[in-house]
Amino acid sequence: MSNIIVLPLIIPIITAVILVFLREHIMLQRVISFLTMVFISIISFVLLEVVQTEGIIKIDFSGWLPPFGILFVADSFSLLLVLTASIVTAICLLYAFSTIGEHHEKMFFYPFVLFLIAGVNGSFLTGDIFNLFVCFEVMLLASYVLVALGGEKVQLRESLKYVVINVVASWMFLVALAYLYGTVKTLNMAHIAERVAEVGQDPMLTTVAILFLVVFSLKAGLLLFFWLPGSYSVPPTAVQALFAALLTKVGIYALFRTFTLMFPLNPEVTHTLIGIMAGVTLIAGCMGALSGRDIYTIATYNVIIGVGFILIGLAVGTEEAISGAIYYLIHDIIAKALLFLIVGMMVYLTGETVVKKMSGLIRNYPLFGWIYFLVMLALTGIPPFSGFVGKVLIGIGAIEGENFILLGIGFASSIIVLYSLLRIFLASFFGETIISLEDEKKIPKGALSSFVLLAIIIVFIGVGAESMSGYIDNATRTLMNPSIYIEAILKGGQ
């Protein structure tokens, strides 16, 4: 069973290479790419069930035992994210089939989406921090192409800024890896954790940890998010949704894995910094969402608010806060994908991006309007939708940890999220319609199907939170007790 751990990484890469040679066969590309993501989702769920019953599983390539050789690890935390990312990617592909256009499809759209998800899944599953760097780069190389897909002037300008920022972050990542290896003489995450526990987290290791904090904050959009609004507003809608759902979440995952497993011993420095950065990110995201006049800007700053709120859970560090952060992380992947798909469809239907220039959409598209209302409630944390459980648990954790400032900022941000998205709902969906019967466009069936599927998942995660609690508790237990992970990797059987 352990051999299939690498399939969520390997299968998309192999499929992407095959699709390169099927450039002219658009329908075949669609079918193969969609079935690939469905298959990976099934594998991820099977692996999640195995981990739930048998514990953490791993694969050591070429028979090299840890800490030597290439290692991939599947625990509940990583598999929950792989499963969620794979499902969301499949649904975004469904949206793309009817909206992206053959021009983009013949520019290797599907191969690069599969390369992107390969990098994302590889980042979640690797047990070696150098391989985390490699998977990051696979993901980023695919995103460089996708952000510029179409070759419009504004895309090229924003893609240049996006590339420069991520190249700088990757260089800093390599520097941090060099110092880390020079200090502990290993890059296996479990072995790093064991070495740090043995020697203690001295000032040198704390400095290395802070350097990783800066690197992953750039990737996650934590405080250092100035590159994010432009880069997320210029690609095609399906790409925007994938970026909003997945890219920052890989950085968040890396932060959780780094500061619960490898560098947990000096929280008064590292976790305090994370808390400060999360608070400032929330405040800045709220200011951007309030001042935004076009729907892309408002949606993008809501991504930033989500990043800050999730990392409050890590900064607080209690069991309830970590559980809440995992719940909210899963919710945010799904809800942000749906938000960006809806925003892109609004632009397609009206030809406008400024909120005040849209109105009356709900008269023409009632189901579409109420799905937007649903995702607005979910992102605000209104019960019984998906964001509620995560926000409540993070709040309980913050109270237990006496982090009242972060608690206040976090829940004030929920009011700002509600206001910013309600402003779009009232201005764009109500009032006199700007779309005449002659100009009315139909929402493509594939796009509408993607809205409905994501909305159903949002309701299920909220109403069926109890059915997820076993997986979340298992993931939380592993994050809160690094010895479980270390024991499974360094002392567990093959």
N, C-alpha and C positions, 0 to 999 in steps of 0.2 A: 504493500500500500504506500510506503514512503516514497517509492519511485515516482508517483504521480504528482508529488509536490511541485515539481518544476514545470508541469504541463501548462499552468496559467501564464508562464513566461515563454516557454518554447513554442507552443502551438501558435500564438499570434505572430511570432517572428517567421515561422515556416510558412504560414498562410500568407503573410504580407509579401514574402519573396515570390510566392506563386502568383499572387494577384498582380504583381508588376508585369508579368508576361501576359496578363489578360486585360490589358488596358482598353482595348476596343470592345470588350464584352461586358458592358455595363451591368446588365441584368445578372450575369453569372457572378460578377464581383459582389453585387448586393446580397445575393443568396449565400455565397460562401462566407462573407464577412459576418452576416447576421447569425448564421448557424454556428460559426466559430465562437461567437460571444455567448450564445445559448449553451453550447457545450462546455465552455469554461465556467459558466455559472453553475452548471450541474456538478462539475468536478469540484468546484469550491465548496458547494453545499455538502457533498459526500465527505470531503476532507474535514469540514467543520464538525460533522457528526462523529467521525472517527476520533478527532481530538477531544471531543466532549466525553467520549466513553473510555478512550485509551490514554489520553494525555498528549503532551507535545510530541510531534513526530518530526524527524529530520532525515536528510539524505546527505551522505558524505561521498562526494565524487571520487572515483578511482580508488576507493577503499582507504583513503587517507583519513585517519581519525582526527577529531579536533584536538588542538587548535590548528592543525595543518590542513591544507587543501581547501577546496571550495565547498561551502556549506549552505544549504537552504533549510529553513526551519518553518514549520507551520504550528502556530498556536492560535487560540481563539481570537485574540486581538487582530492579528494579521489576516486571518481567514475571513473574519467579518468584513474587513475593509476590501479584500479581494472580491468577495461575493457581491458586496454592494457596488463596487466600481464596475464589475463585469455586467451586472444587470443594467445599471445606468447607461453604460456604453452601448449595450444592445438596443435600448430604447431610443437613445440619441441617433443611432444608425437608422432606426425605423423612421424617425423624423427626417433625417437627411435624404432618404430615398425619394421623397416627394418634394423636397425644397432645395437641395444643394445644386442641382442642375448638372447636365452632362459635361459642361465645360470644366467644372471643378472635378467631377468624377473621373475624367480622363487625365487629370493632373495628379493622379495617384493619391486621391483623397483616402480611399479605403486602406491601402497599404500603410499609410502614415498614421491613420487612426489605430490600426493594429500594432504598429511599432510603439505608439504612445501608451497603449494599455499594457503592452509587454513590459515597458519600463516601469509603469506604475505598479503592476503586480510583482515584478521582480524586486522593487524597492520594499514592498511589504513583506516579502518572503525570505529575503537574504538574511543569513546569520553572520555575515562578514561585513565590516564597515567599509572596506575598500570596494566590495561588490555593490554596496549601497551607492557609492559614488558612480560606479559603472552604470547601474540601472537608472540613476538620476540622469546621466548623460544620454542614455538611450531615449528616455522620456523627453528630455529637453531638445535633442536633435529633431525628433519628430514634431515637437511643438514649434520649433523655429520655422519649419516648412508650413505647418498648418496656419500659423498666425499671418503668414504672407501669401496664403493661397488665394490666387486671383490676380496678384501683382498690381493692385491699385496703389496710387501714390501714398495715400494715408497709411495703408498697410505696410508698405516698405519703410516708411518713417518710423512707425511704432515698432515694427519688427527689429529695426536696428537698435533702438533703445532696449528692447527686451533681450536681444542677444548680448549686448554689452554688459547689462546688469548680471545676467546669468553666467557669462564667462568670468566676470570678476568673482562671483560667488563660488564658481567651480575652482578657480585658482586658490581662493581662501580655504576651500574644502581640502585641497591637496596639501596646503601648508599645515592645516590642522592634523591631517593624517600623518604627515611626516613627523611632527612633534609628538603625536600620540605614540607612534611606533618607536620612536627614539626613546620614549620614557618607559613604556610597558612591554615593548618587544613582541607585540602581537596585535592582530587586527580582527581576530574572532571576538564578536561582541560578548559572548559568555566568558571567554578567557580574560578579556579586558576587565569585565566586572569583577572576576575573581582576583585578578592582580591588584585592582584598585582597592578592593576590600582588604587584601593582605597588607599592602604598604600604606594604606590611608590616602585620602585625597588631599595631598599637599598643595601648596600654592602653585606649583608648576602644573599639576593636573587640573586644578581649578581654572587656571588661565586657559589651558587647552579646552576645557569644557565651555568656557565663555566664548572662545573662538568658534566652537561648534554651534553655540547658541546664535551667534551672529550669522553664520552661514545658513543654518536652517530657518532663521527668521526671515532672511532674504527670500528663501524658497517658499516660505509659508505666507508671506505678506504680513508678518508680525512687525509692526512699527515701521519697517523699511519697505513700504508698499507703494512708493511714488511711481513705480514702473507699471503698476497693475491696472489702473483705470483705462489707460490708452490701449494697452495690449489686449484687454478683454473686450473691447468694443468694436474692433475693426475686422476680425475674421468672420466667416459665415456663421449663422446662428448655431448650427449643430456643434461647431468648433467652440464657440463661446460657452455653450452649455457644458461641454466636456472640460474646458479649462476651469470654469467656475466650480464644477463639481469635484475635480480630481487634483489639479496641480498644487493648489495650496495645501490640500489634505496630505500629500506625500511629505511636505515639509513639517506639518503638524505631527504626523506619525513618527518622523525622525526625531522630533523634539521629545515626544513621549518615550520612545525607546531609549534615547540617550540619557534622559534625566530620571528615569525610573530604574534602568538596568545598569548602565555604565558609570554614571556620575551622580549617584543619589546621596553622597555622604556629606555634602556641604550645602544643604538647602537654604541656609540663612543668606548665602550669596547667590547661588544659581536660581533658586525658586523665587527669591525676592526680586531679582532682575526680570524673570519671566512675568511675575505679577505686575511690576511697574510697566513693562512693555505691553502687556495685555490691556492694562487700564488706559494707557495713552493711545493704543490702537483703537480701543472702543470709542474714546472721546473723539479722535480724529475721524473715524469712520462715521460717527453720528453727525459731525459737522459737515462732512461731505454729502451724506444722504439728505440732510436738511437743506443744503445750499444748491443741490443738483436741480437742474431744470429740464434735463432730458432723461428718458427712462433708462438709457444705458448707464449713465453716471450714477443714478440712484441705485440701480441693481448692483453695480460693481462695488459701491461703498457698503452695501449690505453684505457682500462677500467678506469685506474687511471686518465688519462688525462681528460676523460669525467666527472668524479666526480669533479675534480677541476674546470672545465669550468662551469658546472651547478651551483656550489656554488659561483661563481663570481656573478651570478644573485642575490642570497640571500644577499651577502655582499654589493652589490651596493644598493639594496632595493628600487629602483624606480619602478614605475608601468610597464614601458617597460621592465626593467630587469627581474622582476618577471614573466611577460608574456613570455619572451624569455626563461627563465629557465624552465617553464612548457612545452613549445613546445619542448625544447631540451631534457628534461627528458623523454617525451614520445618517441621521436625519438631515444634516446640512448638505451632504453629498446629493441626496435625492431632491431636497427642496430647492437647492440652488440650480440644479439642472433644469427642473421644471420652471423656475422663475425665468431663467434666461431663454428657454424655448418659447415661453409665453411672450416675453418682451420682443423677441425677434419676430414672432408672428404678428404682434401689434404693429410693428414697423412695416412689415410686408403688406398688411391690410390697409394701412392708412397712408403709407409713404412719408410719415412724419416720425420724428424722434422726440420733439419737445412736447411735454405733457399738456400744456395749455392749447396746443393745436389739435389735440384729439378730443373727441367726445362722442357719446352715444353708441359705443361699440356693443354694449350689452343688448341693444335693440336688434342689431343684426346678428349677433353671435351670443345668444344667452348662455349656452353650456360653457363656452369659452370664458365668458365673464365670471361665471360662478366658480370655475376651476381656479381662476386667478384669485378670487376671494378666499378659496380654501387654502392656497399656498400662502397667502398673506397671514391668515390665522395661524398656520403651522409655524411660520418663521417668527411670529410674535410670541408663540408659546401658549396659545389658547388651547385648553383641553377640548376635546379628547385627541387632538392631532399630535403629530410626531414630535414637535419641539417641546411639548409640555413636560414630559418625564425628565428629559435631560436638564432642562432649566431648573426644575424643582430640586433634583438631586444635587446639582452644582450649588444651588442656594443653600440647601441643608448643610453641605460640606463647608461652605464659606462661613456659615453661622457657627458650626462646630469648631472650625479653625480660627474663629474670631477675626476673619478677614472682612470686616464690615464695609471698608471703603470699596473693595472690589465688588462686594455684594451689591452695594448701592449703585456703582457705575454699571454693573452688568444688567441689573433690572431696570435702570433708567434707559439703557440702550434698547430694551424691549419696547418701551414707549415710543422711542424715536423710530424704530423699525416699523411699528404699527402706523405712526403718523406718515412716514415717507411713502409706504406702500398704499395706505388708505388715500393719500393725496392722488396717486395715480389712478386708483380705483374710482374715486368720485369724479375726477376731472375727465378721465379717458373713457369710462364705460357708461357714465350717466350724462344727462343733458341731451341736447339735440344731436342727432347723428350727423356726422360729416360725410357719410358714405351714402350716395344715392343708389337706388335700385339698379341703375345702369352700370354704376362703377363698383358694385359689390362683388368682391372676390370670394370664392369658396375656400374654406380652410381645407387643405388636402387631407384625405382620409388617413394617410400615414401619420401626419402631424397630429391630428385630433386623437388618433389611437395612442400616440406617445403621451399626450396630456392626460388622458384617462388612466393609462397604466400607472404613471407616476403618482397621480392623485390617489388611486387605490392603494398604492404602497404607503403613501403618507398617512392615510387613514388607518391602514393595517398596523403600522408601527406604533401609532398612538393608542388605538383601541386594543391591539394585541400585544401591548408591551410586556404582559406577563409571559407570553410564549417566547419572548426573546431574553427574558431575565436570566435563564440558565447559562446562555452563551455569554451574556454581558458579565455575569458574576464570575465566570471562569476566566474571562479576559482580565477582569479587575484583579482577581486573586493572583494571576501571573505577574501583572505589573506591580502590585503592592508587595510581592514576595519574590525578589529577583532570584533567590535560591532555587525556586522551582524551575526557572528557565536554565540556570547554570547547571543544575543537577541533570536535567534532561539532555543537555548538549554535551557536557564534559564527562559525565559518568553513566549516561544512559546507553543502552545497547544500540546496535545499528538497526 
